[in-house]
Amino acid sequence: MIPMPDRILPAPEPNPETKPYWDAAAEGRLLIRRCAACGRAHHYPRALCPFCFSDRTEWQTASGNGTLYSFSVMQRAPVPYAIAYVTLDEGPSMMSNLVDCDFDTIHIGMKLKAVFKPTEGGLKLAMFTPA
């Protein structure tokens, strides 16, 4: 594996609606929202269900496990990185980064697990690494 320096991302700006998500990330937990009306889980967490528009959504701790749906490696960036869509075991997909892996070995269908990396402001972001 070719060691790559960590790419530090800007800190997100939590708001009252997303604060529980960022608090959980600081503890190394990934939260998603599940709708009590239609039963579907979604990510990015928001109060209204994007499927049925119900406001009956609840926080759920996700396993942090998922499968690589799609990715792109940015080799010409000052610090190369891989951006990806990860389908969580709970159903929703989320855009994230792949870290701590050899970019030449990444492939669609690869099993992944969440890791939490600090941002410039100290908040942690969920990223993924091979399981």
N, CA, C and O atoms as a printed pandas DataFrame, in Angstrom:
     atom_number atom_name residue_name chain_id  residue_number  x_coord  y_coord  z_coord
0              1         N          MET        A               1    0.839   -1.173    0.000
1              2        CA          MET        A               1    0.000    0.000    0.000
2              3         C          MET        A               1    0.884    1.237    0.000
3              4         O          MET        A               1    1.844    1.319    0.767
4              5         N          ILE        A               2    0.569    2.180   -0.843
5              6        CA          ILE        A               2    1.304    3.435   -0.904
6              7         C          ILE        A               2    0.772    4.348    0.188
7              8         O          ILE        A               2   -0.407    4.703    0.172
8              9         N          PRO        A               3    1.631    4.741    1.152
9             10        CA          PRO        A               3    1.122    5.612    2.215
10            11         C          PRO        A               3    0.761    6.987    1.658
11            12         O          PRO        A               3    1.540    7.599    0.928
12            13         N          MET        A               4   -0.410    7.451    2.006
13            14        CA          MET        A               4   -0.880    8.760    1.574
14            15         C          MET        A               4   -1.073    9.622    2.814
15            16         O          MET        A               4   -1.541    9.139    3.845
16            17         N          PRO        A               5   -0.714   10.893    2.714
17            18        CA          PRO        A               5   -1.003   11.771    3.856
18            19         C          PRO        A               5   -2.518   11.938    3.976
19            20         O          PRO        A               5   -3.243   11.857    2.985
20            21         N          ASP        A               6   -2.978   12.169    5.191
21            22        CA          ASP        A               6   -4.411   12.390    5.384
22            23         C          ASP        A               6   -4.825   13.701    4.747
23            24         O          ASP        A               6   -4.112   14.701    4.830
24            25         N          ARG        A               7   -5.976   13.685    4.117
25            26        CA          ARG        A               7   -6.565   14.876    3.524
26            27         C          ARG        A               7   -7.518   15.446    4.558
27            28         O          ARG        A               7   -8.509   14.806    4.911
28            29         N          ILE        A               8   -7.228   16.638    5.044
29            30        CA          ILE        A               8   -8.051   17.252    6.074
30            31         C          ILE        A               8   -9.152   18.075    5.400
31            32         O          ILE        A               8   -8.872   18.954    4.585
32            33         N          LEU        A               9  -10.395   17.780    5.749
33            34        CA          LEU        A               9  -11.536   18.467    5.168
34            35         C          LEU        A               9  -12.015   19.593    6.073
35            36         O          LEU        A               9  -11.781   19.557    7.281
36            37         N          PRO        A              10  -12.683   20.593    5.503
37            38        CA          PRO        A              10  -13.252   21.655    6.337
38            39         C          PRO        A              10  -14.318   21.087    7.272
39            40         O          PRO        A              10  -14.967   20.088    6.961
40            41         N          ALA        A              11  -14.482   21.725    8.394
41            42        CA          ALA        A              11  -15.473   21.269    9.369
42            43         C          ALA        A              11  -16.885   21.569    8.874
43            44         O          ALA        A              11  -17.133   22.634    8.308
44            45         N          PRO        A              12  -17.810   20.633    9.088
45            46        CA          PRO        A              12  -19.206   20.914    8.768
46            47         C          PRO        A              12  -19.776   21.926    9.759
47            48         O          PRO        A              12  -19.186   22.175   10.811
48            49         N          GLU        A              13  -20.901   22.494    9.423
49            50        CA          GLU        A              13  -21.568   23.436   10.319
50            51         C          GLU        A              13  -22.857   22.802   10.830
51            52         O          GLU        A              13  -23.895   22.889   10.175
52            53         N          PRO        A              14  -22.792   22.160   12.007
53            54        CA          PRO        A              14  -23.993   21.537   12.554
54            55         C          PRO        A              14  -25.082   22.575   12.813
55            56         O          PRO        A              14  -24.799   23.740   13.092
56            57         N          ASN        A              15  -26.317   22.133   12.717
57            58        CA          ASN        A              15  -27.453   22.967   13.089
58            59         C          ASN        A              15  -28.288   22.156   14.069
59            60         O          ASN        A              15  -27.988   20.982   14.286
60            61         N          PRO        A              16  -29.320   22.731   14.666
61            62        CA          PRO        A              16  -30.090   21.971   15.658
62            63         C          PRO        A              16  -30.660   20.655   15.116
63            64         O          PRO        A              16  -30.782   19.683   15.860
64            65         N          GLU        A              17  -31.005   20.620   13.837
65            66        CA          GLU        A              17  -31.576   19.412   13.251
66            67         C          GLU        A              17  -30.535   18.289   13.118
67            68         O          GLU        A              17  -30.884   17.116   13.250
68            69         N          THR        A              18  -29.255   18.633   12.857
69            70        CA          THR        A              18  -28.226   17.623   12.627
70            71         C          THR        A              18  -27.279   17.428   13.813
71            72         O          THR        A              18  -26.399   16.569   13.760
72            73         N          LYS        A              19  -27.445   18.205   14.870
73            74        CA          LYS        A              19  -26.534   18.115   16.021
74            75         C          LYS        A              19  -26.392   16.693   16.565
75            76         O          LYS        A              19  -25.267   16.281   16.849
76            77         N          PRO        A              20  -27.486   15.909   16.729
77            78        CA          PRO        A              20  -27.306   14.531   17.222
78            79         C          PRO        A              20  -26.416   13.682   16.307
79            80         O          PRO        A              20  -25.668   12.829   16.786
80            81         N          TYR        A              21  -26.496   13.914   15.008
81            82        CA          TYR        A              21  -25.655   13.191   14.053
82            83         C          TYR        A              21  -24.180   13.472   14.329
83            84         O          TYR        A              21  -23.375   12.543   14.404
84            85         N          TRP        A              22  -23.823   14.740   14.479
85            86        CA          TRP        A              22  -22.420   15.116   14.703
86            87         C          TRP        A              22  -21.941   14.715   16.095
87            88         O          TRP        A              22  -20.776   14.357   16.268
88            89         N          ASP        A              23  -22.832   14.772   17.090
89            90        CA          ASP        A              23  -22.461   14.311   18.435
90            91         C          ASP        A              23  -22.127   12.816   18.412
91            92         O          ASP        A              23  -21.161   12.380   19.039
92            93         N          ALA        A              24  -22.933   12.038   17.685
93            94        CA          ALA        A              24  -22.670   10.597   17.578
94            95         C          ALA        A              24  -21.368   10.335   16.826
95            96         O          ALA        A              24  -20.600    9.453   17.209
96            97         N          ALA        A              25  -21.114   11.095   15.760
97            98        CA          ALA        A              25  -19.865   10.930   15.000
98            99         C          ALA        A              25  -18.655   11.177   15.896
99           100         O          ALA        A              25  -17.640   10.491   15.773
100          101         N          ALA        A              26  -18.759   12.152   16.794
101          102        CA          ALA        A              26  -17.660   12.430   17.728
102          103         C          ALA        A              26  -17.377   11.229   18.619
103          104         O          ALA        A              26  -16.254   11.047   19.089
104          105         N          GLU        A              27  -18.413   10.398   18.852
105          106        CA          GLU        A              27  -18.270    9.187   19.669
106          107         C          GLU        A              27  -17.945    7.955   18.827
107          108         O          GLU        A              27  -17.824    6.854   19.363
108          109         N          GLY        A              28  -17.803    8.136   17.504
109          110        CA          GLY        A              28  -17.504    7.007   16.628
110          111         C          GLY        A              28  -18.725    6.190   16.244
111          112         O          GLY        A              28  -18.609    5.004   15.934
112          113         N          ARG        A              29  -19.909    6.823   16.265
113          114        CA          ARG        A              29  -21.140    6.127   15.881
114          115         C          ARG        A              29  -21.750    6.824   14.674
115          116         O          ARG        A              29  -21.706    8.049   14.566
116          117         N          LEU        A              30  -22.318    6.034   13.767
117          118        CA          LEU        A              30  -22.977    6.555   12.583
118          119         C          LEU        A              30  -24.483    6.495   12.789
119          120         O          LEU        A              30  -25.041    5.425   13.035
120          121         N          LEU        A              31  -25.142    7.649   12.687
121          122        CA          LEU        A              31  -26.591    7.708   12.821
122          123         C          LEU        A              31  -27.239    7.920   11.461
123          124         O          LEU        A              31  -26.693    8.599   10.592
124          125         N          ILE        A              32  -28.410    7.327   11.297
125          126        CA          ILE        A              32  -29.261    7.583   10.144
126          127         C          ILE        A              32  -30.652    7.885   10.691
127          128         O          ILE        A              32  -30.892    7.732   11.888
128          129         N          ARG        A              33  -31.559    8.308    9.836
129          130        CA          ARG        A              33  -32.943    8.536   10.249
130          131         C          ARG        A              33  -33.811    7.444    9.621
131          132         O          ARG        A              33  -33.593    7.036    8.480
132          133         N          ARG        A              34  -34.794    6.986   10.384
133          134        CA          ARG        A              34  -35.777    6.027    9.874
134          135         C          ARG        A              34  -37.154    6.641   10.077
135          136         O          ARG        A              34  -37.443    7.233   11.116
136          137         N          CYS        A              35  -37.990    6.488    9.064
137          138        CA          CYS        A              35  -39.336    7.037    9.091
138          139         C          CYS        A              35  -40.285    6.050    9.767
139          140         O          CYS        A              35  -40.366    4.888    9.369
140          141         N          ALA        A              36  -40.996    6.514   10.786
141          142        CA          ALA        A              36  -41.964    5.659   11.470
142          143         C          ALA        A              36  -43.233    5.477   10.635
143          144         O          ALA        A              36  -44.002    4.548   10.881
144          145         N          ALA        A              37  -43.457    6.339    9.666
145          146        CA          ALA        A              37  -44.657    6.242    8.828
146          147         C          ALA        A              37  -44.478    5.210    7.713
147          148         O          ALA        A              37  -45.323    4.329    7.553
148          149         N          CYS        A              38  -43.391    5.305    6.940
149          150        CA          CYS        A              38  -43.195    4.377    5.807
150          151         C          CYS        A              38  -42.143    3.307    6.089
151          152         O          CYS        A              38  -42.038    2.338    5.338
152          153         N          GLY        A              39  -41.359    3.467    7.164
153          154        CA          GLY        A              39  -40.382    2.459    7.549
154          155         C          GLY        A              39  -39.038    2.542    6.845
155          156         O          GLY        A              39  -38.146    1.744    7.131
156          157         N          ARG        A              40  -38.874    3.491    5.929
157          158        CA          ARG        A              40  -37.625    3.555    5.165
158          159         C          ARG        A              40  -36.582    4.413    5.881
159          160         O          ARG        A              40  -36.902    5.435    6.489
160          161         N          ALA        A              41  -35.331    3.971    5.791
161          162        CA          ALA        A              41  -34.208    4.716    6.357
162          163         C          ALA        A              41  -33.661    5.673    5.303
163          164         O          ALA        A              41  -33.749    5.405    4.104
164          165         N          HIS        A              42  -33.092    6.798    5.761
165          166        CA          HIS        A              42  -32.502    7.746    4.821
166          167         C          HIS        A              42  -31.261    8.412    5.416
167          168         O          HIS        A              42  -31.075    8.498    6.630
168          169         N          HIS        A              43  -30.445    8.867    4.506
169          170        CA          HIS        A              43  -29.253    9.632    4.845
170          171         C          HIS        A              43  -29.107   10.655    3.733
171          172         O          HIS        A              43  -29.303   10.273    2.579
172          173         N          TYR        A              44  -28.819   11.772    3.942
173          174        CA          TYR        A              44  -28.396   12.646    4.984
174          175         C          TYR        A              44  -29.549   12.852    5.965
175          176         O          TYR        A              44  -30.682   13.084    5.543
176          177         N          PRO        A              45  -29.274   12.770    7.264
177          178        CA          PRO        A              45  -30.345   12.889    8.246
178          179         C          PRO        A              45  -31.065   14.236    8.163
179          180         O          PRO        A              45  -30.441   15.297    8.183
180          181         N          ARG        A              46  -32.370   14.164    8.072
181          182        CA          ARG        A              46  -33.204   15.353    8.087
182          183         C          ARG        A              46  -34.543   14.976    8.710
183          184         O          ARG        A              46  -34.925   13.806    8.727
184          185         N          ALA        A              47  -35.238   15.962    9.213
185          186        CA          ALA        A              47  -36.458   15.714    9.981
186          187         C          ALA        A              47  -37.594   15.160    9.138
187          188         O          ALA        A              47  -38.361   14.328    9.623
188          189         N          LEU        A              48  -37.726   15.599    7.881
189          190        CA          LEU        A              48  -38.803   15.118    7.020
190          191         C          LEU        A              48  -38.308   13.952    6.176
191          192         O          LEU        A              48  -37.222   14.004    5.599
192          193         N          CYS        A              49  -39.114   12.905    6.111
193          194        CA          CYS        A              49  -38.781   11.744    5.288
194          195         C          CYS        A              49  -38.778   12.156    3.816
195          196         O          CYS        A              49  -39.750   12.749    3.348
196          197         N          PRO        A              50  -37.705   11.855    3.075
197          198        CA          PRO        A              50  -37.664   12.224    1.661
198          199         C          PRO        A              50  -38.550   11.331    0.777
199          200         O          PRO        A              50  -38.735   11.616   -0.406
200          201         N          PHE        A              51  -39.090   10.266    1.347
201          202        CA          PHE        A              51  -39.913    9.339    0.582
202          203         C          PHE        A              51  -41.405    9.642    0.710
203          204         O          PHE        A              51  -42.126    9.647   -0.287
204          205         N          CYS        A              52  -41.871    9.896    1.944
205          206        CA          CYS        A              52  -43.307   10.132    2.152
206          207         C          CYS        A              52  -43.597   11.496    2.782
207          208         O          CYS        A              52  -44.757   11.863    2.970
208          209         N          PHE        A              53  -42.547   12.239    3.105
209          210        CA          PHE        A              53  -42.638   13.595    3.660
210          211         C          PHE        A              53  -43.230   13.651    5.068
211          212         O          PHE        A              53  -43.663   14.712    5.516
212          213         N          SER        A              54  -43.249   12.526    5.761
213          214        CA          SER        A              54  -43.709   12.489    7.143
214          215         C          SER        A              54  -42.661   13.147    8.035
215          216         O          SER        A              54  -41.465   13.126    7.744
216          217         N          ASP        A              55  -43.144   13.732    9.130
217          218        CA          ASP        A              55  -42.216   14.283   10.119
218          219         C          ASP        A              55  -41.976   13.294   11.259
219          220         O          ASP        A              55  -41.388   13.654   12.279
220          221         N          ARG        A              56  -42.424   12.062   11.091
221          222        CA          ARG        A              56  -42.269   11.028   12.115
222          223         C          ARG        A              56  -40.980   10.231   11.874
223          224         O          ARG        A              56  -41.018    9.018   11.671
224          225         N          THR        A              57  -39.849   10.928   11.899
225          226        CA          THR        A              57  -38.559   10.258   11.707
226          227         C          THR        A              57  -37.849   10.128   13.047
227          228         O          THR        A              57  -38.017   10.959   13.939
228          229         N          GLU        A              58  -37.053    9.069   13.171
229          230        CA          GLU        A              58  -36.354    8.771   14.417
230          231         C          GLU        A              58  -34.897    8.458   14.131
231          232         O          GLU        A              58  -34.561    7.918   13.077
232          233         N          TRP        A              59  -34.037    8.801   15.074
233          234        CA          TRP        A              59  -32.623    8.459   14.947
234          235         C          TRP        A              59  -32.448    6.964   15.130
235          236         O          TRP        A              59  -33.130    6.338   15.943
236          237         N          GLN        A              60  -31.527    6.399   14.363
237          238        CA          GLN        A              60  -31.181    4.980   14.478
238          239         C          GLN        A              60  -29.665    4.869   14.340
239          240         O          GLN        A              60  -29.074    5.489   13.456
240          241         N          THR        A              61  -29.041    4.086   15.207
241          242        CA          THR        A              61  -27.606    3.841   15.081
242          243         C          THR        A              61  -27.394    2.802   13.987
243          244         O          THR        A              61  -27.936    1.699   14.049
244          245         N          ALA        A              62  -26.609    3.164   12.997
245          246        CA          ALA        A              62  -26.287    2.251   11.897
246          247         C          ALA        A              62  -25.104    1.379   12.299
247          248         O          ALA        A              62  -24.328    1.739   13.184
248          249         N          SER        A              63  -24.976    0.243   11.650
249          250        CA          SER        A              63  -23.872   -0.679   11.943
250          251         C          SER        A              63  -22.522   -0.096   11.517
251          252         O          SER        A              63  -21.482   -0.453   12.071
252          253         N          GLY        A              64  -22.548    0.810   10.523
253          254        CA          GLY        A              64  -21.303    1.331    9.977
254          255         C          GLY        A              64  -20.745    0.456    8.875
255          256         O          GLY        A              64  -19.682    0.751    8.328
256          257         N          ASN        A              65  -21.448   -0.619    8.542
257          258        CA          ASN        A              65  -21.017   -1.524    7.473
258          259         C          ASN        A              65  -21.768   -1.195    6.196
259          260         O          ASN        A              65  -22.928   -0.786    6.228
260          261         N          GLY        A              66  -21.091   -1.379    5.072
261          262        CA          GLY        A              66  -21.727   -1.110    3.800
262          263         C          GLY        A              66  -20.980   -1.740    2.646
263          264         O          GLY        A              66  -19.998   -2.459    2.831
264          265         N          THR        A              67  -21.472   -1.453    1.443
265          266        CA          THR        A              67  -20.917   -1.986    0.206
266          267         C          THR        A              67  -20.644   -0.831   -0.747
267          268         O          THR        A              67  -21.450    0.092   -0.867
268          269         N          LEU        A              68  -19.511   -0.891   -1.418
269          270        CA          LEU        A              68  -19.143    0.159   -2.360
270          271         C          LEU        A              68  -20.023    0.088   -3.602
271          272         O          LEU        A              68  -20.025   -0.913   -4.318
272          273         N          TYR        A              69  -20.770    1.162   -3.849
273          274        CA          TYR        A              69  -21.664    1.231   -5.002
274          275         C          TYR        A              69  -20.965    1.873   -6.202
275          276         O          TYR        A              69  -21.101    1.404   -7.332
276          277         N          SER        A              70  -20.213    2.954   -5.945
277          278        CA          SER        A              70  -19.516    3.669   -7.011
278          279         C          SER        A              70  -18.389    4.482   -6.391
279          280         O          SER        A              70  -18.442    4.825   -5.210
280          281         N          PHE        A              71  -17.366    4.792   -7.189
281          282        CA          PHE        A              71  -16.256    5.584   -6.652
282          283         C          PHE        A              71  -15.501    6.278   -7.776
283          284         O          PHE        A              71  -15.643    5.937   -8.950
284          285         N          SER        A              72  -14.705    7.250   -7.391
285          286        CA          SER        A              72  -13.790    7.928   -8.313
286          287         C          SER        A              72  -12.554    8.326   -7.530
287          288         O          SER        A              72  -12.654    8.877   -6.433
288          289         N          VAL        A              73  -11.394    8.048   -8.093
289          290        CA          VAL        A              73  -10.131    8.398   -7.446
290          291         C          VAL        A              73   -9.604    9.681   -8.083
291          292         O          VAL        A              73   -9.456    9.765   -9.302
292          293         N          MET        A              74   -9.329   10.660   -7.258
293          294        CA          MET        A              74   -8.802   11.950   -7.708
294          295         C          MET        A              74   -7.279   11.933   -7.541
295          296         O          MET        A              74   -6.753   12.338   -6.505
296          297         N          GLN        A              75   -6.579   11.456   -8.581
297          298        CA          GLN        A              75   -5.123   11.297   -8.518
298          299         C          GLN        A              75   -4.379   12.618   -8.643
299          300         O          GLN        A              75   -3.284   12.759   -8.098
300          301         N          ARG        A              76   -4.954   13.591   -9.353
301          302        CA          ARG        A              76   -4.232   14.838   -9.611
302          303         C          ARG        A              76   -4.436   15.898   -8.547
303          304         O          ARG        A              76   -3.899   17.000   -8.663
304          305         N          ALA        A              77   -5.191   15.591   -7.529
305          306        CA          ALA        A              77   -5.379   16.528   -6.421
306          307         C          ALA        A              77   -4.057   16.650   -5.654
307          308         O          ALA        A              77   -3.240   15.730   -5.695
308          309         N          PRO        A              78   -3.839   17.759   -4.963
309          310        CA          PRO        A              78   -2.604   17.895   -4.171
310          311         C          PRO        A              78   -2.392   16.714   -3.211
311          312         O          PRO        A              78   -1.266   16.248   -3.031
312          313         N          VAL        A              79   -3.477   16.240   -2.604
313          314        CA          VAL        A              79   -3.452   15.009   -1.822
314          315         C          VAL        A              79   -4.488   14.093   -2.472
315          316         O          VAL        A              79   -5.688   14.332   -2.332
316          317         N          PRO        A              80   -4.047   13.041   -3.184
317          318        CA          PRO        A              80   -5.013   12.156   -3.853
318          319         C          PRO        A              80   -6.044   11.609   -2.869
319          320         O          PRO        A              80   -5.746   11.354   -1.702
320          321         N          TYR        A              81   -7.259   11.436   -3.371
321          322        CA          TYR        A              81   -8.332   10.904   -2.533
322          323         C          TYR        A              81   -9.336   10.151   -3.385
323          324         O          TYR        A              81   -9.373   10.295   -4.607
324          325         N          ALA        A              82  -10.149    9.347   -2.719
325          326        CA          ALA        A              82  -11.210    8.593   -3.384
326          327         C          ALA        A              82  -12.541    8.981   -2.764
327          328         O          ALA        A              82  -12.725    8.908   -1.549
328          329         N          ILE        A              83  -13.462    9.392   -3.619
329          330        CA          ILE        A              83  -14.818    9.718   -3.185
330          331         C          ILE        A              83  -15.703    8.554   -3.600
331          332         O          ILE        A              83  -15.459    7.926   -4.630
332          333         N          ALA        A              84  -16.731    8.261   -2.808
333          334        CA          ALA        A              84  -17.518    7.063   -3.074
334          335         C          ALA        A              84  -18.958    7.207   -2.616
335          336         O          ALA        A              84  -19.274    7.980   -1.712
336          337         N          TYR        A              85  -19.833    6.430   -3.274
337          338        CA          TYR        A              85  -21.175    6.182   -2.769
338          339         C          TYR        A              85  -21.129    4.821   -2.104
339          340         O          TYR        A              85  -20.719    3.832   -2.711
340          341         N          VAL        A              86  -21.553    4.783   -0.850
341          342        CA          VAL        A              86  -21.561    3.557   -0.068
342          343         C          VAL        A              86  -23.008    3.238    0.286
343          344         O          VAL        A              86  -23.717    4.078    0.840
344          345         N          THR        A              87  -23.443    2.028   -0.034
345          346        CA          THR        A              87  -24.772    1.586    0.353
346          347         C          THR        A              87  -24.651    0.923    1.717
347          348         O          THR        A              87  -24.024   -0.126    1.857
348          349         N          LEU        A              88  -25.257    1.546    2.714
349          350        CA          LEU        A              88  -25.188    1.017    4.071
350          351         C          LEU        A              88  -26.008   -0.263    4.179
351          352         O          LEU        A              88  -26.967   -0.451    3.431
352          353         N          ASP        A              89  -25.639   -1.134    5.098
353          354        CA          ASP        A              89  -26.384   -2.378    5.309
354          355         C          ASP        A              89  -27.843   -2.097    5.665
355          356         O          ASP        A              89  -28.711   -2.936    5.427
356          357         N          GLU        A              90  -28.117   -0.925    6.231
357          358        CA          GLU        A              90  -29.482   -0.554    6.615
358          359         C          GLU        A              90  -30.313   -0.052    5.437
359          360         O          GLU        A              90  -31.516    0.169    5.580
360          361         N          GLY        A              91  -29.677    0.133    4.257
361          362        CA          GLY        A              91  -30.429    0.513    3.070
362          363         C          GLY        A              91  -30.036    1.791    2.375
363          364         O          GLY        A              91  -29.845    1.781    1.159
364          365         N          PRO        A              92  -29.905    2.908    3.101
365          366        CA          PRO        A              92  -29.594    4.144    2.377
366          367         C          PRO        A              92  -28.151    4.174    1.870
367          368         O          PRO        A              92  -27.275    3.470    2.371
368          369         N          SER        A              93  -27.941    5.012    0.862
369          370        CA          SER        A              93  -26.583    5.251    0.347
370          371         C          SER        A              93  -26.110    6.594    0.837
371          372         O          SER        A              93  -26.905    7.509    1.052
372          373         N          MET        A              94  -24.817    6.708    1.012
373          374        CA          MET        A              94  -24.247    7.989    1.417
374          375         C          MET        A              94  -22.961    8.239    0.653
375          376         O          MET        A              94  -22.221    7.309    0.331
376          377         N          MET        A              95  -22.707    9.501    0.370
377          378        CA          MET        A              95  -21.456    9.890   -0.268
378          379         C          MET        A              95  -20.423   10.095    0.834
379          380         O          MET        A              95  -20.712   10.692    1.870
380          381         N          SER        A              96  -19.229    9.597    0.599
381          382        CA          SER        A              96  -18.176    9.697    1.601
382          383         C          SER        A              96  -16.828    9.580    0.900
383          384         O          SER        A              96  -16.740    9.670   -0.325
384          385         N          ASN        A              97  -15.792    9.382    1.685
385          386        CA          ASN        A              97  -14.448    9.169    1.174
386          387         C          ASN        A              97  -13.968    7.787    1.591
387          388         O          ASN        A              97  -14.355    7.278    2.643
388          389         N          LEU        A              98  -13.122    7.181    0.757
389          390        CA          LEU        A              98  -12.452    5.935    1.109
390          391         C          LEU        A              98  -11.068    6.297    1.613
391          392         O          LEU        A              98  -10.354    7.070    0.976
392          393         N          VAL        A              99  -10.689    5.746    2.747
393          394        CA          VAL        A              99   -9.421    6.089    3.386
394          395         C          VAL        A              99   -8.701    4.831    3.841
395          396         O          VAL        A              99   -9.276    3.745    3.907
396          397         N          ASP        A             100   -7.426    5.012    4.152
397          398        CA          ASP        A             100   -6.603    3.932    4.720
398          399         C          ASP        A             100   -6.612    2.682    3.849
399          400         O          ASP        A             100   -6.722    1.562    4.349
400          401         N          CYS        A             101   -6.492    2.892    2.523
401          402        CA          CYS        A             101   -6.460    1.745    1.610
402          403         C          CYS        A             101   -5.655    2.121    0.367
403          404         O          CYS        A             101   -5.410    3.297    0.098
404          405         N          ASP        A             102   -5.255    1.111   -0.372
405          406        CA          ASP        A             102   -4.561    1.295   -1.644
406          407         C          ASP        A             102   -5.630    1.549   -2.703
407          408         O          ASP        A             102   -6.464    0.682   -2.965
408          409         N          PHE        A             103   -5.609    2.716   -3.304
409          410        CA          PHE        A             103   -6.641    3.085   -4.270
410          411         C          PHE        A             103   -6.672    2.138   -5.475
411          412         O          PHE        A             103   -7.701    2.029   -6.142
412          413         N          ASP        A             104   -5.574    1.464   -5.759
413          414        CA          ASP        A             104   -5.543    0.527   -6.886
414          415         C          ASP        A             104   -6.310   -0.767   -6.604
415          416         O          ASP        A             104   -6.561   -1.546   -7.524
416          417         N          THR        A             105   -6.682   -1.003   -5.359
417          418        CA          THR        A             105   -7.400   -2.242   -5.025
418          419         C          THR        A             105   -8.898   -2.021   -4.820
419          420         O          THR        A             105   -9.633   -2.974   -4.562
420          421         N          ILE        A             106   -9.355   -0.782   -4.931
421          422        CA          ILE        A             106  -10.773   -0.474   -4.734
422          423         C          ILE        A             106  -11.581   -1.087   -5.871
423          424         O          ILE        A             106  -11.174   -1.023   -7.032
424          425         N          HIS        A             107  -12.729   -1.684   -5.537
425          426        CA          HIS        A             107  -13.603   -2.238   -6.572
426          427         C          HIS        A             107  -15.064   -2.192   -6.132
427          428         O          HIS        A             107  -15.371   -2.272   -4.943
428          429         N          ILE        A             108  -15.955   -2.061   -7.107
429          430        CA          ILE        A             108  -17.390   -2.058   -6.850
430          431         C          ILE        A             108  -17.766   -3.365   -6.142
431          432         O          ILE        A             108  -17.273   -4.437   -6.493
432          433         N          GLY        A             109  -18.634   -3.259   -5.155
433          434        CA          GLY        A             109  -19.064   -4.439   -4.407
434          435         C          GLY        A             109  -18.208   -4.735   -3.194
435          436         O          GLY        A             109  -18.534   -5.631   -2.415
436          437         N          MET        A             110  -17.109   -3.995   -3.016
437          438        CA          MET        A             110  -16.214   -4.207   -1.882
438          439         C          MET        A             110  -16.944   -3.895   -0.571
439          440         O          MET        A             110  -17.690   -2.919   -0.480
440          441         N          LYS        A             111  -16.719   -4.736    0.437
441          442        CA          LYS        A             111  -17.307   -4.536    1.756
442          443         C          LYS        A             111  -16.495   -3.480    2.502
443          444         O          LYS        A             111  -15.265   -3.502    2.489
444          445         N          LEU        A             112  -17.200   -2.560    3.150
445          446        CA          LEU        A             112  -16.568   -1.431    3.822
446          447         C          LEU        A             112  -17.077   -1.296    5.252
447          448         O          LEU        A             112  -18.124   -1.834    5.614
448          449         N          LYS        A             113  -16.312   -0.569    6.047
449          450        CA          LYS        A             113  -16.744   -0.228    7.400
450          451         C          LYS        A             113  -16.407    1.237    7.661
451          452         O          LYS        A             113  -15.429    1.767    7.135
452          453         N          ALA        A             114  -17.222    1.869    8.468
453          454        CA          ALA        A             114  -17.047    3.286    8.777
454          455         C          ALA        A             114  -15.882    3.497    9.739
455          456         O          ALA        A             114  -15.669    2.723   10.673
456          457         N          VAL        A             115  -15.143    4.563    9.483
457          458        CA          VAL        A             115  -14.128    5.080   10.400
458          459         C          VAL        A             115  -14.392    6.577   10.493
459          460         O          VAL        A             115  -14.985    7.157    9.584
460          461         N          PHE        A             116  -13.969    7.191   11.551
461          462        CA          PHE        A             116  -14.265    8.604   11.757
462          463         C          PHE        A             116  -12.971    9.399   11.790
463          464         O          PHE        A             116  -12.087    9.145   12.608
464          465         N          LYS        A             117  -12.877   10.366   10.884
465          466        CA          LYS        A             117  -11.670   11.168   10.727
466          467         C          LYS        A             117  -11.953   12.613   11.112
467          468         O          LYS        A             117  -13.019   13.138   10.792
468          469         N          PRO        A             118  -11.008   13.267   11.801
469          470        CA          PRO        A             118  -11.232   14.663   12.207
470          471         C          PRO        A             118  -11.159   15.624   11.029
471          472         O          PRO        A             118  -10.479   15.367   10.036
472          473         N          THR        A             119  -11.870   16.731   11.162
473          474        CA          THR        A             119  -11.840   17.814   10.181
474          475         C          THR        A             119  -10.953   18.937   10.712
475          476         O          THR        A             119  -10.398   18.843   11.807
476          477         N          GLU        A             120  -10.831   19.996    9.922
477          478        CA          GLU        A             120  -10.041   21.156   10.363
478          479         C          GLU        A             120  -10.542   21.701   11.696
479          480         O          GLU        A             120   -9.751   22.145   12.529
480          481         N          GLY        A             121  -11.858   21.667   11.895
481          482        CA          GLY        A             121  -12.443   22.212   13.117
482          483         C          GLY        A             121  -12.565   21.216   14.252
483          484         O          GLY        A             121  -13.084   21.559   15.314
484          485         N          GLY        A             122  -12.097   19.981   14.053
485          486        CA          GLY        A             122  -12.143   18.987   15.108
486          487         C          GLY        A             122  -13.322   18.043   15.043
487          488         O          GLY        A             122  -13.242   16.929   15.561
488          489         N          LEU        A             123  -14.435   18.462   14.412
489          490        CA          LEU        A             123  -15.563   17.537   14.257
490          491         C          LEU        A             123  -15.115   16.345   13.424
491          492         O          LEU        A             123  -14.218   16.467   12.589
492          493         N          LYS        A             124  -15.733   15.207   13.648
493          494        CA          LYS        A             124  -15.355   14.006   12.901
494          495         C          LYS        A             124  -16.365   13.715   11.804
495          496         O          LYS        A             124  -17.565   13.946   11.957
496          497         N          LEU        A             125  -15.845   13.197   10.685
497          498        CA          LEU        A             125  -16.664   12.795    9.542
498          499         C          LEU        A             125  -16.591   11.292    9.387
499          500         O          LEU        A             125  -15.539   10.688    9.595
500          501         N          ALA        A             126  -17.714   10.683    9.020
501          502        CA          ALA        A             126  -17.726    9.255    8.703
502          503         C          ALA        A             126  -17.088    9.073    7.330
503          504         O          ALA        A             126  -17.504    9.693    6.351
504          505         N          MET        A             127  -16.090    8.230    7.273
505          506        CA          MET        A             127  -15.450    7.828    6.033
506          507         C          MET        A             127  -15.409    6.301    6.046
507          508         O          MET        A             127  -15.808    5.691    7.038
508          509         N          PHE        A             128  -14.946    5.683    4.989
509          510        CA          PHE        A             128  -14.993    4.226    4.912
510          511         C          PHE        A             128  -13.652    3.652    4.523
511          512         O          PHE        A             128  -12.867    4.273    3.807
512          513         N          THR        A             129  -13.408    2.439    5.017
513          514        CA          THR        A             129  -12.202    1.691    4.731
514          515         C          THR        A             129  -12.619    0.235    4.467
515          516         O          THR        A             129  -13.688   -0.182    4.913
516          517         N          PRO        A             130  -11.801   -0.538    3.755
517          518        CA          PRO        A             130  -12.165   -1.937    3.520
518          519         C          PRO        A             130  -12.418   -2.675    4.834
519          520         O          PRO        A             130  -11.696   -2.498    5.816
520          521         N          ALA        A             131  -13.461   -3.505    4.826
521          522        CA          ALA        A             131  -13.829   -4.262    6.036
522          523         C          ALA        A             131  -12.897   -5.450    6.224
523          524         O          ALA        A             131  -13.046   -6.206    7.184
